Amino acid sequence: MKEKLQRFMTGRYGADECSRAISLAALICLVISMIGAKAPFFAIFYWIGIALMIFGCCRMFSRNVSKRYEENRKYLEFRYRVTARGSSGIRVARKRWAERKTHRFFQCPGCSQTVRVPKGKGKICISCPKCHTEFVRKS
């Protein structure tokens, strides 16, 4: 049986991080639909979950490996931007939130670099460490 499955999957894309995320989203939608089974609004989660499961299976059994690889690469880039680094990352947002009482954050008008300055100093001339552009802001 194992050999038959291996022969079937030969030349097909298989599971990757994007497929796992799609399967997890489908599972979450199906659980939500089961929890709210009495309310008609929650029926939409059932159909979304089924559609996600079908889409995930189609990705795994696809023979267009290059297209699936590109989709996975884009998903991983998106996930990295959201969770790890970048100005909109979760870690950066937590750090800014923790420093909100003592510091202010400004964007450099020249290069869009984020600059951190102490609060309560009045109008100050800020020099960007990246492009050395000077701009005046109230801290």
Sine and cosine of phi, psi and omega as CSV:
sin_phi,cos_phi,sin_psi,cos_psi,sin_omega,cos_omega
0.00,0.00,-0.65,0.76,-0.02,-1.00
-0.89,0.45,-0.63,0.77,0.01,-1.00
-0.92,0.39,-0.59,0.81,0.02,-1.00
-0.90,0.44,-0.68,0.74,0.04,-1.00
-0.90,0.43,-0.65,0.76,0.03,-1.00
-0.90,0.44,-0.66,0.75,0.04,-1.00
-0.91,0.41,-0.62,0.79,0.02,-1.00
-0.90,0.44,-0.65,0.76,-0.06,-1.00
-0.99,0.14,-0.10,0.99,0.03,-1.00
-0.89,0.45,0.81,-0.58,-0.01,-1.00
1.00,0.07,-0.04,1.00,0.02,-1.00
-0.98,-0.18,0.32,-0.95,-0.14,-0.99
-0.95,0.31,-0.74,0.67,-0.02,-1.00
1.00,0.03,-0.21,-0.98,-0.07,-1.00
-1.00,0.03,0.58,-0.81,0.09,-1.00
-0.59,-0.80,-0.11,-0.99,-0.05,-1.00
-0.89,0.46,-0.64,0.77,0.00,-1.00
-0.91,0.42,-0.68,0.74,0.03,-1.00
-0.90,0.45,-0.63,0.78,0.04,-1.00
-0.91,0.42,-0.64,0.76,0.03,-1.00
-0.92,0.40,-0.64,0.77,0.03,-1.00
-0.90,0.43,-0.67,0.74,0.02,-1.00
-0.90,0.44,-0.64,0.76,0.03,-1.00
-0.91,0.43,-0.67,0.74,0.04,-1.00
-0.89,0.45,-0.64,0.77,0.04,-1.00
-0.90,0.44,-0.68,0.73,0.01,-1.00
-0.89,0.45,-0.68,0.73,0.02,-1.00
-0.89,0.46,-0.69,0.72,0.03,-1.00
-0.89,0.46,-0.64,0.77,0.00,-1.00
-0.93,0.37,-0.61,0.79,0.04,-1.00
-0.92,0.40,-0.67,0.75,0.04,-1.00
-0.88,0.48,-0.65,0.76,0.00,-1.00
-0.92,0.39,-0.53,0.85,0.04,-1.00
-0.96,0.29,-0.60,0.80,0.00,-1.00
-0.91,0.41,-0.68,0.73,-0.02,-1.00
-0.98,-0.21,0.65,0.76,-0.09,-1.00
-0.89,0.46,-0.47,0.88,-0.05,-1.00
-0.97,0.26,-0.51,0.86,-0.04,-1.00
-1.00,0.06,0.71,-0.70,-0.03,-1.00
-0.93,0.38,-0.38,0.92,0.00,-1.00
-0.90,0.45,-0.57,0.82,-0.08,-1.00
-0.96,0.27,-0.12,0.99,0.05,-1.00
-0.91,0.41,-0.45,0.89,0.03,-1.00
-0.90,0.44,-0.56,0.83,0.03,-1.00
-0.91,0.41,-0.54,0.84,0.05,-1.00
-0.89,0.46,-0.74,0.67,-0.05,-1.00
-0.94,0.33,-0.56,0.83,0.08,-1.00
-0.91,0.42,-0.67,0.74,0.04,-1.00
-0.88,0.47,-0.68,0.73,0.03,-1.00
-0.90,0.43,-0.69,0.72,0.01,-1.00
-0.89,0.46,-0.65,0.76,0.04,-1.00
-0.91,0.42,-0.62,0.78,0.04,-1.00
-0.90,0.44,-0.68,0.73,0.01,-1.00
-0.90,0.43,-0.68,0.73,0.02,-1.00
-0.89,0.46,-0.68,0.74,0.02,-1.00
-0.89,0.45,-0.67,0.75,0.04,-1.00
-0.92,0.40,-0.64,0.77,0.03,-1.00
-0.89,0.46,-0.62,0.79,0.06,-1.00
-0.90,0.44,-0.69,0.73,-0.06,-1.00
-0.93,0.36,-0.57,0.82,-0.04,-1.00
-1.00,-0.05,0.06,1.00,-0.04,-1.00
-0.93,0.36,0.56,-0.83,0.08,-1.00
-0.99,-0.13,-0.11,0.99,0.03,-1.00
-1.00,0.08,0.98,0.20,-0.14,-0.99
-0.91,0.41,-0.64,0.77,-0.06,-1.00
-0.91,0.42,-0.63,0.77,0.01,-1.00
-0.93,0.36,-0.67,0.75,0.03,-1.00
-0.91,0.41,-0.60,0.80,0.04,-1.00
-0.89,0.45,-0.67,0.74,0.01,-1.00
-0.91,0.41,-0.65,0.76,0.05,-1.00
-0.88,0.47,-0.68,0.73,0.01,-1.00
-0.90,0.43,-0.65,0.76,0.02,-1.00
-0.88,0.48,-0.69,0.73,0.02,-1.00
-0.91,0.42,-0.64,0.77,0.05,-1.00
-0.89,0.46,-0.71,0.71,-0.01,-1.00
-0.91,0.42,-0.61,0.80,0.08,-1.00
-0.89,0.46,-0.71,0.70,0.02,-1.00
-0.87,0.49,-0.73,0.69,-0.01,-1.00
-0.89,0.46,-0.62,0.79,0.02,-1.00
-0.91,0.42,-0.69,0.73,0.01,-1.00
-0.89,0.46,-0.60,0.80,-0.05,-1.00
-0.97,0.23,-0.67,0.74,-0.16,-0.99
-0.99,-0.13,-0.49,0.87,-0.18,-0.98
-0.96,-0.28,-0.97,0.26,-0.11,-0.99
-0.87,-0.49,0.01,-1.00,0.03,-1.00
0.98,-0.21,0.28,-0.96,-0.05,-1.00
-0.95,0.32,-0.31,0.95,0.00,-1.00
-0.96,-0.30,0.21,0.98,-0.03,-1.00
-0.94,0.34,0.39,-0.92,-0.04,-1.00
-0.92,0.39,-0.66,0.75,-0.02,-1.00
-0.90,0.44,-0.66,0.75,0.01,-1.00
-0.91,0.41,-0.66,0.75,0.01,-1.00
-0.90,0.45,-0.64,0.77,0.03,-1.00
-0.91,0.42,-0.67,0.75,-0.01,-1.00
-0.90,0.43,-0.68,0.73,0.03,-1.00
-0.89,0.45,-0.65,0.76,-0.01,-1.00
-0.89,0.45,-0.63,0.77,0.00,-1.00
-0.93,0.36,-0.49,0.87,-0.05,-1.00
-0.99,-0.16,0.19,0.98,-0.11,-0.99
-0.91,0.42,-0.43,0.90,-0.05,-1.00
-1.00,0.09,-0.37,0.93,-0.07,-1.00
-0.94,-0.35,-0.32,0.95,-0.08,-1.00
-0.68,-0.73,0.39,-0.92,0.13,-0.99
-0.89,-0.46,0.46,-0.89,-0.01,-1.00
-0.86,-0.51,0.75,-0.66,0.00,-1.00
-0.78,-0.62,0.46,-0.89,0.09,-1.00
-0.99,-0.12,0.73,-0.69,0.06,-1.00
-0.93,0.37,0.76,-0.65,0.01,-1.00
-0.94,0.35,-0.32,0.95,-0.02,-1.00
-1.00,0.09,-0.73,0.69,-0.12,-0.99
-0.81,-0.59,0.02,1.00,0.00,-1.00
0.91,0.40,0.32,0.95,0.09,-1.00
-0.94,0.34,0.65,-0.76,0.05,-1.00
-0.99,0.13,0.77,-0.64,-0.02,-1.00
-0.87,-0.49,0.74,-0.67,-0.01,-1.00
-0.97,-0.25,0.78,-0.62,0.02,-1.00
-0.76,-0.65,0.46,-0.89,0.01,-1.00
-0.94,0.35,0.53,-0.85,0.01,-1.00
-0.98,0.18,0.43,-0.90,0.16,-0.99
0.98,0.18,0.39,0.92,0.01,-1.00
-0.98,-0.20,0.05,1.00,-0.02,-1.00
0.98,0.20,-0.43,-0.90,0.05,-1.00
-0.97,0.25,0.81,-0.58,-0.01,-1.00
-0.75,-0.66,0.44,-0.90,0.08,-1.00
-1.00,-0.04,0.89,-0.46,-0.05,-1.00
-0.98,-0.20,0.74,-0.67,0.05,-1.00
-0.94,-0.33,0.83,-0.56,-0.01,-1.00
-0.94,0.33,0.77,-0.64,0.00,-1.00
-0.95,0.30,-0.31,0.95,-0.05,-1.00
-1.00,0.02,-0.79,0.61,-0.08,-1.00
-0.93,-0.36,-0.04,1.00,0.04,-1.00
0.89,0.45,0.41,0.91,0.11,-0.99
-0.97,0.24,0.67,-0.74,0.03,-1.00
-0.96,-0.27,0.70,-0.71,0.05,-1.00
-0.57,-0.82,0.45,-0.89,-0.09,-1.00
-0.96,-0.29,0.77,-0.64,0.05,-1.00
-0.63,-0.78,0.33,-0.94,0.06,-1.00
-1.00,-0.07,0.83,-0.55,0.00,-1.00
-1.00,-0.05,0.00,0.00,0.00,0.00
